């Protein structure tokens, strides 16, 4: 009996699967057991055709492939290569050892890449369960970005057979990601100086751009409110390109999410941005499914931006369900057949009109809404939800004299400087995602600021969460000024972004 190591993706985490094969005296046949889904069962025909293309003669015996553990559901065509090797090398004195084997087979024996190959191997590396792997050659470019493994490749089944038959096996080491980077505390953080959407295109809106800069520096949630066409969406879409540099772990996590979502993997240090339409269903945003819990938009936005345009028009159930991911930075999807927890550490950006018609704040256009309509519109957003948003920005009206005053390149330079200032202080998280212990440790107030925060609590009716939000924003503003202490001026600016 031969045993080859492979793996399957169980929702978002890879599980090791041992491919066992045996030949027994019985009527000739080929069966696969161990809760294999349709894509694996169909591999019998692909494996037969690939082996026959190599002139392999099937013995007059029954071939049984068992996928262990047998109580774990398996899926994916990447098991093909392990099946073919276990059959073709059944009578050879070969120990496959700790080498994992992945690859889909073509009918002519060509070894092909699959969608789930990258997230499976990345998950196994994180669990410290894999050291060596044999993969399709076309998968090397993306798999080689994962540190900590040795990689062998093959383009055809015959090459894979020769690899295991040879006494000396050749492996390649992972390749580094080649982008500009900062090195902070002996760790690299990657970035790119490309701005397809530039803040220089946003005319005027000085306060909104300042708030956007603060949001980017500390990954603070932000809400833009203003008349139609004033630049809310423009600011939101440009935020993505000035977000802080990314660690290798974050880049690989982005690539994993893209792979699971059937998107191209680029390994660029560009954070994800998810922008669901306001008619999107609750399961599509938070994840779900009857058979197994699939990822939603909040999980796919991890380490990036989740943008809700027309914020009040989202379903009430969606808006209220958003409270936990914003506060706890994770979402638990529970179903009868599965339970899975996703990380949701994203920058939340929302945009809304001040009223249903959008002209409430306009000095030139007349608002057509009644007080009742305006109240109903505003009541769609509950106070607990709004309390989880750090920065509230009321956009200015458009004027013919408005000019561009800052570019994305200039803003990103400030973001990089602030990012370094935060991490060199010993923080593990950026200011917007700090917990209570970090707030107490890093948000040190100047004496004047202490007096101000006490009076602000009663004046602004701040909750404990509200106090923490103000302190975190003030900490980011102080970091922009490279100040160790939070001064009165920093706290005053932070309070100016509170929703009244």
C-alpha positions in Angstrom: 0.0 0.0 0.0 1.2 3.5 -0.9 0.5 6.7 1.0 0.9 10.1 -0.5 0.1 13.4 1.3 -2.4 15.8 -0.2 -4.9 18.2 1.3 -8.4 19.7 0.9 -9.9 23.1 1.8 -12.4 22.8 4.6 -14.2 26.2 4.2 -11.2 28.5 4.8 -8.6 26.1 6.4 -6.7 23.3 4.8 -6.8 19.8 6.2 -4.2 17.2 5.5 -5.5 14.2 3.5 -3.6 10.9 3.1 -4.1 9.2 -0.3 -3.9 5.5 0.3 -3.9 3.0 -2.6 -4.1 -0.8 -2.8 -4.5 -3.5 -5.4 -6.5 -6.6 -4.5 -7.5 -9.7 -6.4 -11.0 -9.1 -7.7 -12.8 -8.1 -10.9 -10.8 -5.2 -12.4 -12.1 -1.9 -11.3 -11.2 1.5 -9.9 -13.0 3.0 -6.9 -12.4 6.1 -4.7 -13.7 6.1 -1.2 -13.6 8.6 1.7 -16.4 11.2 1.2 -15.0 12.4 -2.2 -17.2 14.9 -4.1 -18.0 14.7 -7.8 -14.8 16.5 -9.0 -12.7 13.8 -7.3 -14.9 10.9 -8.5 -14.5 12.2 -12.1 -10.7 12.0 -11.7 -10.9 8.3 -12.3 -11.3 8.9 -16.0 -8.7 11.6 -16.1 -6.2 9.4 -14.3 -6.9 6.4 -16.5 -6.5 8.4 -19.7 -3.2 10.1 -18.5 -1.7 6.7 -17.5 -2.7 5.1 -20.8 -1.0 7.9 -22.6 2.2 6.8 -20.9 1.6 3.2 -22.1 0.9 2.1 -18.5 -0.8 -1.3 -18.4 -3.5 -1.6 -15.7 -3.2 -4.9 -13.8 -6.2 -7.3 -13.7 -7.0 -6.3 -10.2 -9.3 -4.0 -8.3 -7.7 -0.6 -7.5 -9.0 1.1 -4.4 -8.1 4.7 -3.4 -8.9 5.8 0.1 -8.9 9.4 1.3 -8.1 9.6 5.0 -9.6 10.8 7.3 -12.7 9.2 5.8 -15.2 11.4 7.8 -13.9 14.6 6.2 -15.6 15.9 3.0 -13.1 16.4 0.2 -13.3 18.4 -3.0 -11.0 19.5 -5.8 -9.4 18.2 -8.9 -5.9 18.7 -7.4 -6.0 15.1 -6.1 -5.5 13.8 -9.7 -1.7 13.7 -9.6 -1.5 11.9 -6.3 -3.9 9.2 -7.6 -1.9 8.6 -10.7 1.4 8.4 -8.9 0.1 6.0 -6.3 -1.1 3.7 -9.0 1.9 3.9 -11.4 4.4 3.5 -8.6 2.5 0.8 -6.6 5.1 -1.9 -7.3 8.1 0.4 -6.9 10.1 0.6 -3.7 9.5 4.3 -3.2 8.7 6.2 0.0 6.9 9.5 -0.7 7.8 10.7 2.8 6.7 14.2 3.8 6.4 15.5 0.2 2.9 16.8 -0.6 1.6 16.3 -4.1 -0.9 18.6 -5.9 -2.1 18.9 -9.5 -4.9 18.3 -11.9 -4.3 16.0 -14.9 -5.2 16.5 -18.5 -6.2 13.5 -20.6 -2.7 13.6 -22.2 -0.9 13.6 -18.8 -0.3 17.3 -18.6 -0.3 18.6 -15.0 -2.4 21.7 -14.5 -2.9 24.4 -11.9 -6.2 24.7 -9.8 -7.9 27.6 -8.1 -7.6 26.2 -4.6 -3.9 25.3 -4.7 -2.6 28.6 -3.3 -5.0 28.9 -0.4 -4.5 25.2 0.6 -0.6 25.4 0.6 -0.7 28.8 2.4 -3.0 27.4 5.1 -0.7 24.4 5.5 2.3 26.6 5.9 0.6 28.7 8.5 -0.2 25.5 10.4 3.4 24.3 10.0 2.3 21.1 8.4 4.2 21.3 5.1 7.9 21.6 4.2 8.1 20.1 0.7 5.7 20.1 -2.2 5.4 18.9 -5.8 3.1 21.2 -7.9 2.4 22.0 -11.5 5.0 24.2 -13.1 2.5 26.8 -14.0 1.7 27.2 -10.3 5.3 28.0 -9.3 5.1 31.8 -9.8 2.4 32.2 -7.2 3.4 29.3 -4.8 7.0 30.5 -4.7 5.8 33.7 -2.9 5.0 31.6 0.2 8.0 31.5 2.5 9.1 28.4 4.4 8.6 25.6 1.8 10.8 23.8 -0.7 9.1 23.5 -4.2 9.5 20.9 -6.9 7.6 21.3 -10.2 6.5 19.2 -13.1 4.7 19.9 -16.4 3.7 16.3 -17.2 2.9 13.1 -15.3 6.0 11.5 -16.7 8.2 14.2 -15.1 6.5 13.5 -11.7 7.2 9.8 -12.0 10.8 10.4 -12.8 11.1 12.9 -9.9 10.1 10.2 -7.4 12.2 7.5 -9.1 15.4 9.6 -8.9 17.6 9.3 -5.9 18.4 13.0 -5.8 15.4 15.3 -5.7 15.8 19.0 -6.7 13.8 21.6 -4.9 13.6 25.4 -5.4 13.4 28.0 -2.6 10.7 30.6 -2.4 11.1 33.9 -4.2 11.0 37.3 -2.5 8.3 39.9 -3.5 10.0 42.6 -5.4 8.4 46.0 -4.5 9.5 49.1 -2.7 9.5 48.5 1.1 10.1 50.0 4.5 12.0 48.0 7.1 10.7 48.6 10.6 11.8 46.6 13.6 13.6 44.1 11.2 10.4 43.5 9.3 9.6 44.5 5.7 6.5 46.4 4.7 5.8 46.7 1.0 4.2 49.5 -1.0 3.8 50.9 -4.5 3.9 54.5 -5.6 1.1 54.2 -8.2 -2.1 56.3 -8.0 -4.5 55.5 -10.8 -7.1 57.6 -8.8 -5.5 60.7 -7.4 -6.8 63.1 -4.7 -5.6 66.0 -7.0 -8.8 65.4 -9.0 -10.9 66.3 -5.9 -11.4 70.1 -6.1 -11.9 71.9 -2.8 -13.1 69.6 0.1 -10.1 70.4 2.3 -11.7 69.1 5.5 -12.8 65.8 3.7 -9.3 65.3 2.4 -7.8 65.9 5.8 -10.2 63.4 7.3 -9.3 60.9 4.6 -5.6 61.3 5.4 -6.3 60.7 9.1 -8.5 57.7 8.3 -5.7 56.2 6.1 -3.0 56.8 8.7 -4.8 55.0 11.4 -7.3 52.8 9.5 -10.2 54.7 11.1 -13.8 54.1 9.9 -15.2 57.2 8.1 -18.6 58.5 7.0 -19.0 61.1 4.2 -22.3 63.1 4.1 -23.1 65.6 1.5 -25.1 66.6 -1.6 -25.0 64.4 -4.7 -21.9 65.1 -6.8 -19.9 66.8 -4.1 -17.1 64.2 -4.1 -18.0 61.5 -1.5 -17.4 58.5 -3.7 -14.3 60.2 -5.3 -12.7 60.5 -1.8 -13.7 56.9 -0.9 -12.3 55.4 -4.1 -9.0 57.2 -3.7 -8.4 56.2 -0.1 -7.4 52.7 -1.3 -4.2 54.0 -2.9 -2.9 55.9 0.2 -3.4 53.1 2.8 -0.4 52.0 4.8 2.3 49.6 3.5 1.6 45.9 3.8 3.5 43.1 5.5 4.2 39.9 3.6 1.5 38.1 5.6 -1.1 40.7 4.6 -0.1 40.4 0.9 -0.4 36.6 1.0 -3.7 36.9 2.8 -5.0 39.2 0.1 -3.9 36.7 -2.5 -5.6 33.9 -0.7 -8.9 35.8 -0.6 -8.6 36.7 -4.3 -8.0 33.0 -5.1 -11.0 31.8 -3.1 -13.1 34.4 -4.8 -11.9 33.2 -8.3 -9.9 36.5 -9.0 -6.5 36.9 -10.4 -3.6 36.8 -7.9 -1.1 39.7 -8.4 0.8 39.9 -5.1 0.8 43.7 -5.4 0.9 45.6 -2.1 -2.5 47.1 -2.8 -5.2 46.5 -0.2 -8.5 45.1 -1.2 -11.6 47.3 -1.7 -15.0 45.7 -1.6 -18.0 47.9 -2.6 -21.3 45.9 -2.5 -24.4 47.5 -4.0 -27.1 48.6 -1.5 -29.4 45.9 -2.8 -27.0 43.1 -1.8 -28.4 40.4 0.4 -27.3 39.8 4.0 -25.6 36.4 3.2 -23.7 37.9 0.3 -22.2 40.6 2.6 -21.6 38.5 5.7 -21.3 35.0 4.3 -23.4 32.0 4.5 -24.9 29.1 2.7 -26.9 26.0 3.7 -24.3 23.4 2.9 -21.2 25.3 4.1 -20.5 28.9 5.2 -19.0 30.8 2.3 -17.2 34.1 2.5 -19.0 37.4 2.2 -17.9 40.9 1.4 -16.9 41.7 5.0 -14.4 38.8 5.0 -13.1 39.5 1.5 -12.4 43.1 2.7 -10.1 42.0 5.5 -7.0 44.3 5.7 -8.5 46.6 3.1 -11.6 48.8 2.6 -15.3 48.0 2.8 -17.2 50.8 1.1 -21.0 51.3 1.5 -22.3 53.9 -0.9 -25.9 55.1 -0.3 -25.4 53.9 3.3 -29.0 54.3 4.6 -30.4 52.4 1.6 -28.9 49.1 2.7 -31.3 46.6 4.3 -31.9 47.2 8.0 -30.7 43.7 8.8 -27.5 44.3 7.0 -26.9 47.6 8.8 -27.5 46.2 12.3 -25.4 43.0 11.5 -22.5 45.3 10.6 -22.0 46.3 14.3 -20.2 43.2 15.4 -17.6 43.1 12.6 -16.8 46.8 13.1 -16.4 46.3 16.9 -14.8 42.8 17.2 -13.0 42.7 13.8 -14.4 39.2 13.2 -17.6 37.5 12.2 -18.8 34.0 13.2 -21.0 32.2 10.6 -22.9 29.3 12.2 -24.8 26.7 10.2 -26.0 23.2 11.1 -23.2 21.6 9.0 -20.4 24.1 9.7 -19.2 27.0 11.9 -16.4 29.3 10.7 -14.9 32.5 12.0 -13.6 35.2 9.5 -11.4 38.1 10.3 -12.9 41.5 9.4 -10.1 44.0 10.2 -11.0 46.5 7.5 -11.4 50.3 7.1 -15.1 50.9 6.8 -16.1 53.8 4.5 -19.7 55.0 4.1 -21.3 57.7 2.0 -24.8 59.1 2.3 -26.9 62.1 1.3 -28.2 64.4 4.0 -31.9 63.6 3.0 -33.8 61.5 0.5 -33.6 64.2 -2.2 -30.0 65.1 -1.3 -30.5 68.9 -1.2 -30.9 69.5 2.5 -27.4 71.1 2.9 -27.5 73.0 -0.4 -27.8 76.8 -0.4 -28.8 76.9 -4.1 -31.2 73.9 -4.5 -34.4 73.5 -2.6 -35.0 70.4 -0.4 -38.2 68.7 -1.4 -38.3 66.4 1.6 -40.7 66.7 4.5 -39.5 66.6 8.1 -41.0 63.1 8.5 -39.2 61.8 5.4 -35.9 63.2 6.6 -36.4 61.7 10.0 -37.3 58.3 8.6 -34.2 58.5 6.4 -31.9 59.3 9.3 -33.6 56.7 11.6 -32.4 53.9 9.2 -29.0 54.3 10.9 -29.1 53.4 14.6 -27.1 55.2 17.2 -25.0 52.0 18.1 -24.0 51.7 14.5 -23.0 55.3 14.1 -21.1 55.1 17.4 -18.8 52.6 15.7 -17.7 55.2 13.0 -14.7 57.2 14.0 -14.8 60.2 11.6 -17.9 62.0 10.4 -17.4 64.5 7.5 -19.9 66.9 6.2 -18.9 67.7 2.7 -18.7 71.3 1.4 -20.7 72.6 -1.5 -19.0 72.7 -4.9 -17.8 76.1 -5.9 -16.3 77.3 -9.2 -13.3 78.7 -7.3 -12.4 75.3 -5.8 -8.8 74.1 -6.6 -6.7 71.0 -5.9 -4.4 71.5 -2.9 -2.8 68.1 -2.3 -2.0 65.0 -4.3 -2.2 61.3 -3.4 1.6 61.1 -3.6 1.9 63.8 -1.0 -0.7 62.2 1.3 0.9 58.8 1.0 4.3 60.2 2.0 2.6 61.4 5.3 0.9 58.0 5.7 4.2 56.2 5.4 5.9 58.5 8.0 2.9 58.1 10.4 2.9 54.3 9.8 6.6 54.0 10.8 6.0 56.3 13.8 3.3 54.0 15.1 5.1 50.7 14.7 8.4 52.0 16.1 6.5 52.8 19.2 5.9 49.1 19.7 2.3 48.9 18.5 1.1 45.6 16.8 -2.1 47.3 15.5 -2.6 50.6 13.8 -4.4 53.2 15.9 -7.9 52.6 14.6 -7.8 48.9 15.6 -6.2 49.3 19.1 -8.0 47.6 22.0 -8.5 49.1 25.5 -5.1 48.0 26.8 -3.3 49.6 23.9 -5.3 52.8 24.3 -4.3 53.0 27.9 -0.7 52.3 27.0 -0.2 54.5 23.9 -2.8 57.3 24.2 -0.9 59.5 26.7 -2.6 62.9 27.2 -0.9 66.2 27.9 -2.3 68.0 31.0 -4.4 70.4 29.0 -5.8 67.6 26.9 -6.9 65.7 30.1 -9.0 68.7 31.2 -10.5 69.0 27.7 -11.5 65.3 27.5 -13.3 65.5 30.8 -15.4 68.4 29.7 -16.0 66.8 26.2 -17.6 63.7 27.8 -20.6 65.7 29.1 -20.7 68.2 26.2 -20.8 65.6 23.4 -22.6 62.9 25.5 -19.7 60.5 24.7 -20.1 56.9 25.5 -17.1 54.8 26.6 -16.7 53.7 23.0 -17.0 57.3 21.9 -14.2 58.3 24.3 -12.0 55.6 22.9 -12.7 56.6 19.3 -11.8 60.2 20.1 -8.5 59.1 21.8 -7.5 56.9 18.9 -8.2 59.7 16.3 -6.3 62.2 18.5 -3.4 59.6 18.7 -3.3 59.5 14.9 -3.3 63.3 14.5 -0.5 63.4 17.1 1.4 60.8 15.1 1.1 62.9 11.9 2.8 65.7 13.9 5.3 63.2 15.3 4.3 64.1 18.8 4.7 61.5 21.7 1.9 63.2 23.7 -1.6 63.9 22.6 -1.9 67.7 22.9 -5.0 69.9 23.3 -4.9 70.8 19.6 -4.9 67.2 18.5 -7.9 66.4 20.8 -9.8 69.5 19.5 -9.4 68.3 15.9 -10.4 64.8 16.8 -13.6 66.1 18.5 -14.4 68.2 15.4 -15.0 65.0 13.5 -17.6 63.7 16.0 -21.2 63.4 14.7 -23.4 66.0 16.3 
